[in-house]
Amino acid sequence: MYTIEMAYARMRELQDLANRSRVHQSASAARKGKQPRAAKKR
């Protein structure tokens, strides 16, 4: 049986992974001297 709690736990897991990879990407982009996309000023 697949419960709401299990689905919620999986969702949180995926969200943590996504956050970690996004932080890692912007950190490595900053190391290479590139600005992260969100930091653009017009």
N, C-alpha and C positions, 0 to 999 in steps of 0.2 A: 504493500500500500504506500502510495506517495502522498505525503501530507503537505499542507500549507507551510508548516514549520520547515520541512525539508527543502521545499522550493525557496523559502525565504533565506535559509542558510546558504543555499547554492548561489542565490542572487548576491548576497553579501560577499561571498567568496570571489565571484567574478568581478564585483565592483572593486574589491581590494586589489585584485590583480591588475585591473585596468588603471587604477590610480597609481600603482607602483610603476607600471610600464610607462605611463605618461610622465611621471616625475623623472624616471630614468632617461627618457628621450630628451626632455628639456635640459636636464643636467649635462648630457653628453653634447647636445647642441651648443650649450653655453661654453663648454670646454673647447669646442672647435672654433669658437668666436662668432657663431651665428646667433641671432636673436630668436627666441621662441616666437611663434606666430602671434601669440596673444599680446606681446609687448610692443606691437607696432603703434607708432603715433603718427597722426596725419598732419 
